[in-house]
Amino acid sequence: MLAVLFLAGTAFAFPNPSGAATRPVHDSGMVVTIVTAGEVDPNGVVPTFNGVPGAGTNNWDIAFPTGVLKIGKSYNIETLINDNSYSGPCKGSLELAQEQAGKKVVLAKYSVVNGTCGPGIIYGRDEAITIPNSPGPATLSGMIKYGSNRHALNVPMVIQ
């Protein structure tokens, strides 16, 4: 089983247990597989890697996802990006944004990876944030740019 040290508020990378894909003719190369927000654990137990005793597979243990973010409350925002078959420069991010007066306003943004990516690696980020006084619809996004391609997973949120 994979042993990974996990520290909240950091970017991380580890080998994909499924390995790299053989690149087909039409391949996504890299894909964002999860974007979520959950309450910060007051006991500091989650998030963690391989925290389920007796599990027969690698796992990432996170708080239950939520779609409602309370102003002034802290949440962990998280993303995972799988590199299926791409080798080369890449740049990934995790972002919470809103549209205000017709313009995109970024409330929080963190780097997931910025450098050279390789097949069979999972890149991720977990960050604890406090929600600003900015009520209304918002979008939590995990994004990856690789070569001339890009992929994003956008999750609608409500700040109240």
Buried (B, 14 or more C-beta within 10 A) or exposed (E): EEEBEBEBEEBBBBBBEEEBBEEEEEBBBBBBBBBBBBBBBEEEEBBBBBBEEEEEEBBBBBBEBBEEBEEEEEBBBBBBBBBBBBBEEBBBBBBBBBEEEEEEEEBBEBEBBEEEBBBBBBBBBBBEBEBBEBEEEBBBBBBBBBEEEBBBBBBEBEBE
